């Protein structure tokens, strides 16, 4: 968007009317969105999950011809308050918080900024102008578990998680058990999304115990585990994005949460003045969760079985072990 610079200060009343008219024109030409803000709790370049969100912001900016403002490593209430003030001063009226930590902060700020819509991920709090976006990751984990259960030779499978509460963990256990009751799933969690060194320590510990298929479910450390598995001629399942290209000899498939597409859908709804505050959950049937490309080593009958089970799940809402 262009910036209007005024050289002369004569006729202040006329000038004020002109500025207001031009501002209103700019506002209605772009719809409900004026400018967009994006805040993260880590660095963009260090985390594939954050990169997806950031790339979506750039596409939103291009789509609506608006400015996008962003800040990294924002973790405290004080920092969020300062950034929101700054964003609002820059004409932002749609703010994305790319972490569940922002739910509490946004709830505290929402009444003070009634003309701003706050959007964040993976939380259980909402208000009239606070929207929470959630992924139903249980089914995603289930289908990943089916792949792992079919592809293990040692019947030893490992999950390296960020936190114990991640819903894909339970789904993964169920999926493995559904196709391979002899397989044992080992679980370690780090209490951290990004600790690569600790994740690799867990990987080596599991490898020594015979694990031959890994599911690293952390934003920042997943790529390192995939590459390590490839070097050791072992298998793994990607997380959040299609990660086949990161370690093509190791990655059997990926569990994908299409956060970028969801952010763009939210922007579209907001621009149409159809976005409401609330808690929204998305799954395979919404198109915002999917499995990625299958590696050629996955037998065709396994691939076909899982693809058919996903279609049935979309149609019925039931996983294969619930039929």
C-alpha positions as a Markdown table, in Angstrom:
| # | Residue | x | y | z |
|---|---|---|---|---|
| 1 | Unk | 0.0 | 0.0 | 0.0 |
| 2 | Unk | 1.2 | 3.5 | -0.7 |
| 3 | Unk | 1.9 | 6.2 | 1.9 |
| 4 | Unk | 0.4 | 9.6 | 1.5 |
| 5 | Unk | 2.9 | 12.4 | 2.2 |
| 6 | Unk | 1.6 | 15.9 | 2.5 |
| 7 | Unk | 4.0 | 18.8 | 1.9 |
| 8 | Unk | 1.9 | 21.8 | 2.7 |
| 9 | Unk | -0.1 | 22.6 | 5.8 |
| 10 | Unk | -2.4 | 25.3 | 4.5 |
| 11 | Unk | -6.1 | 24.9 | 4.8 |
| 12 | Unk | -6.0 | 22.4 | 7.7 |
| 13 | Unk | -9.7 | 21.6 | 7.6 |
| 14 | Unk | -9.7 | 20.8 | 3.9 |
| 15 | Unk | -6.6 | 18.8 | 4.3 |
| 16 | Unk | -8.1 | 16.8 | 7.2 |
| 17 | Unk | -11.2 | 16.0 | 5.1 |
| 18 | Unk | -8.9 | 14.9 | 2.2 |
| 19 | Unk | -6.9 | 12.6 | 4.4 |
| 20 | Unk | -10.0 | 11.0 | 6.0 |
| 21 | Unk | -11.6 | 10.5 | 2.5 |
| 22 | Unk | -8.4 | 8.9 | 1.2 |
| 23 | Unk | -8.1 | 6.6 | 4.2 |
| 24 | Unk | -11.7 | 5.5 | 3.9 |
| 25 | Unk | -11.3 | 4.9 | 0.2 |
| 26 | Unk | -8.2 | 2.7 | 0.9 |
| 27 | Unk | -10.0 | 0.8 | 3.7 |
| 28 | Unk | -13.1 | -0.1 | 1.5 |
| 29 | Unk | -11.0 | -0.9 | -1.5 |
| 30 | Unk | -9.2 | -3.7 | 0.4 |
| 31 | Unk | -12.3 | -4.9 | 2.3 |
| 32 | Unk | -12.3 | -5.6 | 6.0 |
| 33 | Unk | -8.5 | -6.2 | 6.2 |
| 34 | Unk | -6.4 | -3.1 | 6.6 |
| 35 | Unk | -3.0 | -4.6 | 7.5 |
| 36 | Unk | -1.9 | -7.9 | 9.1 |
| 37 | Unk | 0.4 | -8.6 | 12.0 |
| 38 | Unk | 2.2 | -11.9 | 12.8 |
| 39 | Unk | 4.0 | -12.8 | 16.0 |
| 40 | Unk | 6.0 | -16.0 | 16.8 |
| 41 | Unk | 7.6 | -17.4 | 20.0 |
| 42 | Unk | 10.8 | -18.4 | 18.1 |
| 43 | Unk | 12.8 | -17.4 | 15.1 |
| 44 | Unk | 11.2 | -17.9 | 11.7 |
| 45 | Unk | 14.2 | -19.5 | 10.0 |
| 46 | Unk | 14.7 | -22.0 | 12.8 |
| 47 | Unk | 11.4 | -23.7 | 12.6 |
| 48 | Unk | 9.5 | -25.2 | 9.5 |
| 49 | Unk | 6.1 | -24.7 | 11.3 |
| 50 | Unk | 6.8 | -21.0 | 11.7 |
| 51 | Unk | 8.1 | -20.7 | 8.1 |
| 52 | Unk | 4.7 | -22.0 | 6.9 |
| 53 | Unk | 2.9 | -19.4 | 8.8 |
| 54 | Unk | 5.2 | -16.6 | 7.7 |
| 55 | Unk | 4.9 | -17.6 | 4.0 |
| 56 | Unk | 1.1 | -17.5 | 4.4 |
| 57 | Unk | 1.4 | -13.9 | 5.7 |
| 58 | Unk | 3.3 | -12.9 | 2.6 |
| 59 | Unk | 0.7 | -14.4 | 0.4 |
| 60 | Unk | -2.1 | -12.7 | 2.3 |
| 61 | Unk | -0.2 | -9.4 | 1.9 |
| 62 | Unk | 0.0 | -9.9 | -1.9 |
| 63 | Unk | -3.6 | -11.1 | -2.2 |
| 64 | Unk | -5.1 | -8.1 | -0.5 |
| 65 | Unk | -2.4 | -5.5 | -1.4 |
| 66 | Unk | -1.7 | -4.7 | 2.3 |
| 67 | Unk | 1.3 | -4.5 | 4.6 |
| 68 | Unk | 2.4 | -7.3 | 6.8 |
| 69 | Unk | 4.2 | -6.6 | 10.1 |
| 70 | Unk | 5.9 | -9.4 | 12.0 |
| 71 | Unk | 7.9 | -9.9 | 15.2 |
| 72 | Unk | 9.9 | -13.0 | 16.3 |
| 73 | Unk | 10.8 | -14.4 | 19.7 |
| 74 | Unk | 7.8 | -12.8 | 21.4 |
| 75 | Unk | 7.1 | -14.8 | 24.6 |
| 76 | Unk | 5.8 | -12.6 | 27.5 |
| 77 | Unk | 2.7 | -10.6 | 28.1 |
| 78 | Unk | 4.6 | -7.4 | 28.3 |
| 79 | Unk | 6.2 | -8.1 | 24.9 |
| 80 | Unk | 2.9 | -8.9 | 23.3 |
| 81 | Unk | 1.3 | -5.7 | 24.7 |
| 82 | Unk | 4.1 | -3.6 | 23.2 |
| 83 | Unk | 3.9 | -5.4 | 19.8 |
| 84 | Unk | 0.1 | -5.1 | 19.6 |
| 85 | Unk | 0.3 | -1.4 | 20.4 |
| 86 | Unk | 2.9 | -1.0 | 17.6 |
| 87 | Unk | 0.8 | -3.1 | 15.1 |
| 88 | Unk | -2.3 | -1.1 | 15.8 |
| 89 | Unk | -0.4 | 2.1 | 15.3 |
| 90 | Unk | 0.6 | 0.7 | 11.9 |
| 91 | Unk | -3.0 | 0.1 | 10.9 |
| 92 | Unk | -3.2 | -3.6 | 11.7 |
| 93 | Unk | -6.6 | -5.0 | 12.4 |
| 94 | Unk | -5.9 | -8.8 | 12.0 |
| 95 | Unk | -3.2 | -10.3 | 14.3 |
| 96 | Unk | -2.0 | -13.9 | 14.1 |
| 97 | Unk | -0.3 | -15.4 | 17.1 |
| 98 | Unk | 1.6 | -18.5 | 15.9 |
| 99 | Unk | 1.6 | -20.4 | 19.2 |
| 100 | Unk | -0.8 | -21.6 | 21.8 |
| 101 | Unk | 0.9 | -19.3 | 24.4 |
| 102 | Unk | -0.9 | -16.3 | 22.8 |
| 103 | Unk | -4.4 | -17.3 | 23.8 |
| 104 | Unk | -4.1 | -16.1 | 27.3 |
| 105 | Unk | -2.4 | -12.9 | 26.2 |
| 106 | Unk | -4.9 | -12.1 | 23.5 |
| 107 | Unk | -7.8 | -12.7 | 25.9 |
| 108 | Unk | -6.4 | -10.1 | 28.2 |
| 109 | Unk | -6.0 | -7.5 | 25.4 |
| 110 | Unk | -9.2 | -8.2 | 23.4 |
| 111 | Unk | -11.4 | -5.7 | 25.2 |
| 112 | Unk | -8.9 | -2.9 | 24.9 |
| 113 | Unk | -8.8 | -3.5 | 21.1 |
| 114 | Unk | -12.4 | -4.2 | 20.0 |
| 115 | Unk | -11.6 | -3.4 | 16.3 |
| 116 | Unk | -8.8 | -5.9 | 16.1 |
| 117 | Unk | -9.4 | -9.6 | 15.5 |
| 118 | Unk | -6.9 | -11.8 | 17.3 |
| 119 | Unk | -6.2 | -15.3 | 15.9 |
| 120 | Unk | -4.0 | -18.0 | 17.5 |
| 121 | Unk | -3.4 | -21.8 | 17.3 |
| 122 | Unk | -4.1 | -24.8 | 19.5 |
| 123 | Unk | -5.9 | -23.2 | 22.4 |
| 124 | Unk | -9.2 | -23.4 | 24.3 |
| 125 | Unk | -9.9 | -19.7 | 24.9 |
| 126 | Unk | -12.0 | -17.4 | 22.8 |
| 127 | Unk | -14.1 | -14.2 | 22.8 |
| 128 | Unk | -15.9 | -12.0 | 20.4 |
| 129 | Unk | -12.7 | -10.9 | 18.8 |
| 130 | Unk | -10.4 | -13.8 | 19.7 |
| 131 | Unk | -10.4 | -16.9 | 17.4 |
| 132 | Unk | -8.6 | -20.2 | 18.2 |
| 133 | Unk | -7.6 | -22.6 | 15.4 |
| 134 | Unk | -7.1 | -26.2 | 16.3 |
| 135 | Unk | -6.1 | -29.3 | 14.4 |
| 136 | Unk | -7.6 | -32.7 | 15.3 |
| 137 | Unk | -4.3 | -34.5 | 15.3 |
| 138 | Unk | -5.6 | -37.8 | 16.7 |
| 139 | Unk | -6.6 | -39.3 | 13.3 |
| 140 | Unk | -3.4 | -37.9 | 11.7 |
| 141 | Unk | -1.4 | -39.8 | 14.3 |
| 142 | Unk | -3.5 | -42.9 | 13.8 |
| 143 | Unk | -2.7 | -43.2 | 10.1 |
| 144 | Unk | 0.9 | -42.5 | 10.7 |
| 145 | Unk | 0.9 | -45.3 | 13.2 |
| 146 | Unk | -0.6 | -47.7 | 10.6 |
| 147 | Unk | 2.3 | -46.9 | 8.3 |
| 148 | Unk | 4.9 | -47.4 | 11.0 |
| 149 | Unk | 3.3 | -50.7 | 12.2 |
| 150 | Unk | 3.4 | -52.0 | 8.7 |
| 151 | Unk | 6.9 | -51.0 | 7.9 |
| 152 | Unk | 8.8 | -52.0 | 11.1 |
| 153 | Unk | 11.1 | -55.1 | 10.9 |
| 154 | Unk | 12.2 | -55.0 | 14.5 |
| 155 | Unk | 8.7 | -54.3 | 15.9 |
| 156 | Unk | 10.3 | -51.5 | 17.8 |
| 157 | Unk | 8.9 | -48.0 | 17.0 |
| 158 | Unk | 9.8 | -44.7 | 18.6 |
| 159 | Unk | 7.9 | -41.4 | 19.1 |
| 160 | Unk | 10.1 | -38.4 | 20.0 |
| 161 | Unk | 7.5 | -35.8 | 21.1 |
| 162 | Unk | 7.7 | -32.2 | 22.2 |
| 163 | Unk | 5.0 | -32.6 | 24.9 |
| 164 | Unk | 3.1 | -35.5 | 26.4 |
| 165 | Unk | -0.2 | -33.9 | 25.7 |
| 166 | Unk | 0.1 | -34.0 | 21.9 |
| 167 | Unk | -3.1 | -35.8 | 20.6 |
| 168 | Unk | -1.3 | -37.5 | 17.8 |
| 169 | Unk | 0.6 | -39.6 | 20.3 |
| 170 | Unk | -2.5 | -41.6 | 21.4 |
| 171 | Unk | -3.6 | -41.9 | 17.8 |
| 172 | Unk | -0.2 | -43.2 | 16.8 |
| 173 | Unk | -0.3 | -45.9 | 19.5 |
| 174 | Unk | -3.7 | -47.0 | 18.3 |
| 175 | Unk | -2.7 | -47.0 | 14.6 |
| 176 | Unk | 0.3 | -49.2 | 15.3 |
| 177 | Unk | -1.7 | -51.6 | 17.4 |
| 178 | Unk | -4.4 | -51.8 | 14.8 |
| 179 | Unk | -2.1 | -53.2 | 12.1 |
| 180 | Unk | 0.6 | -54.9 | 14.2 |
| 181 | Unk | -0.2 | -56.1 | 17.7 |
| 182 | Unk | 3.4 | -57.4 | 18.1 |
| 183 | Unk | 5.0 | -54.0 | 17.8 |
| 184 | Unk | 6.1 | -52.0 | 20.8 |
| 185 | Unk | 6.0 | -48.2 | 20.8 |
| 186 | Unk | 8.5 | -46.3 | 22.9 |
| 187 | Unk | 7.7 | -42.7 | 23.8 |
| 188 | Unk | 10.0 | -39.9 | 24.9 |
| 189 | Unk | 9.1 | -36.3 | 25.2 |
| 190 | Unk | 11.3 | -33.2 | 25.6 |
| 191 | Unk | 9.1 | -30.5 | 27.0 |
| 192 | Unk | 10.5 | -28.3 | 24.2 |
| 193 | Unk | 9.5 | -27.8 | 20.5 |
| 194 | Unk | 13.0 | -27.0 | 19.3 |
| 195 | Unk | 15.8 | -28.8 | 21.3 |
| 196 | Unk | 17.7 | -30.6 | 18.6 |
| 197 | Unk | 20.5 | -31.9 | 20.8 |
| 198 | Unk | 18.1 | -33.5 | 23.3 |
| 199 | Unk | 16.0 | -34.9 | 20.4 |
| 200 | Unk | 19.1 | -36.6 | 18.9 |
| 201 | Unk | 20.1 | -38.0 | 22.3 |
| 202 | Unk | 16.6 | -39.6 | 22.5 |
| 203 | Unk | 17.0 | -40.8 | 19.0 |
| 204 | Unk | 20.3 | -42.6 | 19.7 |
| 205 | Unk | 18.9 | -44.1 | 22.9 |
| 206 | Unk | 16.0 | -45.5 | 21.0 |
| 207 | Unk | 18.2 | -46.7 | 18.1 |
| 208 | Unk | 20.3 | -48.7 | 20.6 |
| 209 | Unk | 17.1 | -50.4 | 21.8 |
| 210 | Unk | 16.3 | -51.6 | 18.2 |
| 211 | Unk | 13.8 | -48.9 | 17.1 |
| 212 | Unk | 13.7 | -48.8 | 13.3 |
| 213 | Unk | 10.8 | -46.4 | 12.6 |
| 214 | Unk | 10.7 | -43.0 | 14.2 |
| 215 | Unk | 8.0 | -40.3 | 14.5 |
| 216 | Unk | 9.6 | -37.0 | 15.6 |
| 217 | Unk | 6.7 | -34.7 | 16.4 |
| 218 | Unk | 8.4 | -31.4 | 17.2 |
| 219 | Unk | 8.5 | -28.2 | 15.1 |
| 220 | Unk | 12.2 | -27.5 | 15.4 |
| 221 | Unk | 13.9 | -30.8 | 15.9 |
| 222 | Unk | 12.1 | -33.1 | 13.4 |
| 223 | Unk | 14.3 | -32.4 | 10.4 |
| 224 | Unk | 17.5 | -33.3 | 12.4 |
| 225 | Unk | 16.0 | -36.7 | 13.4 |
| 226 | Unk | 14.9 | -37.4 | 9.9 |
| 227 | Unk | 18.4 | -36.8 | 8.5 |
| 228 | Unk | 19.9 | -38.9 | 11.3 |
| 229 | Unk | 17.5 | -41.8 | 10.5 |
| 230 | Unk | 18.5 | -41.6 | 6.8 |
| 231 | Unk | 22.2 | -41.8 | 7.6 |
| 232 | Unk | 21.5 | -44.9 | 9.7 |
| 233 | Unk | 19.3 | -46.6 | 7.0 |
| 234 | Unk | 16.2 | -46.4 | 9.2 |
| 235 | Unk | 12.7 | -45.1 | 8.6 |
| 236 | Unk | 10.8 | -42.1 | 9.9 |
| 237 | Unk | 7.6 | -40.2 | 9.4 |
| 238 | Unk | 7.6 | -36.4 | 8.7 |
| 239 | Unk | 5.6 | -33.9 | 10.7 |
| 240 | Unk | 3.7 | -30.7 | 10.0 |
| 241 | Unk | 4.8 | -30.4 | 6.3 |
| 242 | Unk | 5.6 | -32.9 | 3.5 |
| 243 | Unk | 9.2 | -33.7 | 4.5 |
| 244 | Unk | 10.0 | -36.3 | 1.9 |
| 245 | Unk | 12.7 | -34.0 | 0.3 |
| 246 | Unk | 14.5 | -33.6 | 3.6 |
| 247 | Unk | 15.4 | -37.3 | 3.9 |
| 248 | Unk | 13.9 | -39.2 | 0.9 |
| 249 | Unk | 15.5 | -42.5 | 1.8 |
| 250 | Unk | 14.1 | -42.4 | 5.4 |
| 251 | Unk | 10.7 | -40.6 | 5.2 |
| 252 | Unk | 7.8 | -43.1 | 4.6 |
| 253 | Unk | 5.2 | -40.4 | 4.5 |
| 254 | Unk | 4.4 | -37.2 | 6.4 |
| 255 | Unk | 1.5 | -36.0 | 8.6 |
| 256 | Unk | 0.7 | -32.5 | 7.3 |
| 257 | Unk | -1.1 | -29.7 | 9.0 |
| 258 | Unk | -1.8 | -27.1 | 6.3 |
| 259 | Unk | -1.5 | -24.0 | 8.6 |
| 260 | Unk | -0.7 | -21.7 | 5.7 |
| 261 | Unk | -3.9 | -22.6 | 3.8 |
| 262 | Unk | -5.9 | -22.2 | 7.0 |
| 263 | Unk | -4.5 | -18.8 | 7.7 |
| 264 | Unk | -5.4 | -17.7 | 4.2 |
| 265 | Unk | -8.9 | -19.1 | 4.6 |
| 266 | Unk | -9.2 | -17.1 | 7.9 |
| 267 | Unk | -8.1 | -13.9 | 6.1 |
| 268 | Unk | -10.7 | -14.5 | 3.4 |
| 269 | Unk | -13.5 | -14.9 | 6.0 |
| 270 | Unk | -12.3 | -11.8 | 7.9 |
| 271 | Unk | -12.2 | -9.8 | 4.7 |
| 272 | Unk | -15.8 | -10.8 | 4.1 |
| 273 | Unk | -16.7 | -9.9 | 7.7 |
| 274 | Unk | -17.6 | -13.6 | 8.2 |
| 275 | Unk | -15.0 | -14.5 | 10.8 |
| 276 | Unk | -16.3 | -14.8 | 14.3 |
| 277 | Unk | -14.6 | -15.3 | 17.6 |
| 278 | Unk | -14.7 | -18.9 | 18.8 |
| 279 | Unk | -12.8 | -22.2 | 19.0 |
| 280 | Unk | -12.6 | -24.0 | 15.6 |
| 281 | Unk | -11.2 | -27.5 | 15.0 |
| 282 | Unk | -10.1 | -28.9 | 11.6 |
| 283 | Unk | -9.5 | -32.4 | 10.3 |
| 284 | Unk | -9.1 | -34.4 | 7.1 |
| 285 | Unk | -12.6 | -33.6 | 5.9 |
| 286 | Unk | -11.8 | -29.9 | 6.0 |
| 287 | Unk | -8.7 | -30.3 | 3.8 |
| 288 | Unk | -6.3 | -28.8 | 6.3 |
| 289 | Unk | -4.9 | -32.1 | 7.4 |
| 290 | Unk | -3.5 | -34.8 | 5.1 |
| 291 | Unk | -0.8 | -37.4 | 4.6 |
| 292 | Unk | 2.0 | -36.6 | 2.3 |
| 293 | Unk | 3.6 | -38.5 | -0.5 |
| 294 | Unk | 4.4 | -42.2 | 0.2 |
| 295 | Unk | 7.9 | -43.5 | -0.3 |
| 296 | Unk | 8.3 | -46.1 | -3.0 |
| 297 | Unk | 9.3 | -48.7 | -0.3 |
| 298 | Unk | 5.8 | -48.6 | 1.2 |
| 299 | Unk | 3.9 | -51.6 | -0.5 |
| 300 | Unk | 1.1 | -50.5 | -2.7 |
| 301 | Unk | -1.4 | -52.6 | -0.7 |
| 302 | Unk | -0.5 | -50.6 | 2.4 |
| 303 | Unk | -0.8 | -47.3 | 0.6 |
| 304 | Unk | -4.2 | -48.3 | -0.8 |
| 305 | Unk | -5.5 | -49.5 | 2.5 |
| 306 | Unk | -4.6 | -46.3 | 4.3 |
| 307 | Unk | -6.0 | -44.1 | 1.5 |
| 308 | Unk | -9.3 | -46.0 | 1.6 |
| 309 | Unk | -9.4 | -45.8 | 5.4 |
| 310 | Unk | -8.9 | -42.0 | 5.2 |
| 311 | Unk | -11.8 | -41.7 | 2.7 |
| 312 | Unk | -14.0 | -43.7 | 5.1 |
| 313 | Unk | -12.9 | -41.6 | 8.0 |
| 314 | Unk | -13.8 | -38.4 | 6.1 |
| 315 | Unk | -17.2 | -39.9 | 5.2 |
| 316 | Unk | -18.1 | -41.5 | 8.6 |
| 317 | Unk | -15.9 | -39.8 | 11.2 |
| 318 | Unk | -14.8 | -43.3 | 12.3 |
| 319 | Unk | -11.3 | -44.6 | 12.4 |
| 320 | Unk | -10.7 | -48.2 | 11.3 |
| 321 | Unk | -10.6 | -49.5 | 14.9 |
| 322 | Unk | -14.0 | -47.9 | 15.5 |
| 323 | Unk | -16.0 | -49.6 | 12.8 |
